[in-house]
Amino acid sequence: MPIALHAGVSIAFTALLLTVFVRAGLLGLVMAWLIFQVIVFCVPWALDPSRWYFWRGAVVFFVLLAVPWWGFRNALGKQSAFPAGEEE
């Protein structure tokens, strides 16, 4: 890869990380980095269910969906996500 391409990718990735840090804080930045690491480096992704390692990607996919859903439900507590009285 040419050095200009490396520099461009590095600048774009740094800008993305700084944007996440400013908008979501340190916890958001750490979680974004952790999810990126899991998606890119830790899981063999396959769309073909006949592959023996297909289940690993499917499990991680559902865990990565379930954790934010669980956090959202806990943050709401007993209130509804869509209040019945709100119509605009």
C-alpha positions in Angstrom: 0.0 0.0 0.0 1.3 3.5 -0.8 2.0 5.7 2.2 -0.6 8.2 1.2 -3.3 5.6 1.4 -2.0 4.5 4.8 -2.1 8.1 6.0 -5.6 8.7 4.6 -7.0 5.6 6.3 -5.2 6.5 9.6 -6.6 10.0 9.5 -10.1 8.8 8.8 -10.0 6.2 11.5 -8.6 8.7 14.0 -11.4 11.2 13.1 -14.0 8.5 13.6 -12.6 7.5 17.0 -12.4 11.1 18.1 -16.0 11.7 17.0 -17.1 8.7 19.0 -15.1 9.9 22.0 -16.6 13.4 21.9 -20.2 12.2 21.3 -20.3 9.1 23.6 -17.4 9.5 26.0 -14.8 7.1 27.1 -17.1 4.2 27.6 -18.6 4.6 24.1 -15.1 4.7 22.7 -13.9 1.6 24.5 -17.0 -0.3 23.5 -16.7 0.8 19.8 -13.1 -0.3 19.8 -13.9 -3.7 21.5 -16.8 -4.4 19.1 -14.5 -3.5 16.2 -11.8 -5.9 17.4 -14.3 -8.7 17.9 -15.9 -8.2 14.5 -12.6 -7.9 12.5 -10.1 -10.2 14.3 -11.8 -12.6 16.6 -14.7 -14.2 14.7 -14.6 -16.2 11.5 -17.7 -14.9 9.6 -19.5 -17.1 7.2 -22.8 -16.7 5.4 -22.9 -20.4 4.3 -24.6 -22.4 7.1 -22.9 -25.6 5.9 -19.5 -24.4 7.1 -18.5 -25.9 10.4 -17.5 -22.4 11.9 -20.8 -20.8 10.9 -22.2 -21.1 14.4 -19.4 -18.9 15.9 -20.3 -15.9 13.8 -24.0 -16.4 14.4 -23.5 -16.6 18.2 -21.4 -13.4 18.2 -23.9 -11.7 16.0 -26.7 -12.4 18.3 -24.7 -11.4 21.4 -23.7 -8.1 19.8 -27.4 -7.5 19.2 -28.6 -8.7 22.6 -26.2 -6.7 24.8 -27.4 -3.2 23.5 -31.0 -4.4 23.6 -30.6 -5.5 27.2 -29.0 -2.2 28.1 -31.8 -0.2 26.4 -34.4 -2.2 28.3 -32.6 -1.7 31.6 -32.3 2.0 30.9 -36.0 2.3 30.3 -36.9 0.6 33.5 -40.7 0.2 33.8 -41.6 3.0 31.3 -42.6 2.3 27.8 -40.4 3.1 24.8 -43.4 4.4 23.0 -45.8 6.2 25.4 -49.5 5.8 24.5 -50.4 9.5 25.1 -47.7 10.9 22.7 -49.3 11.6 19.3 -47.9 14.4 17.2 
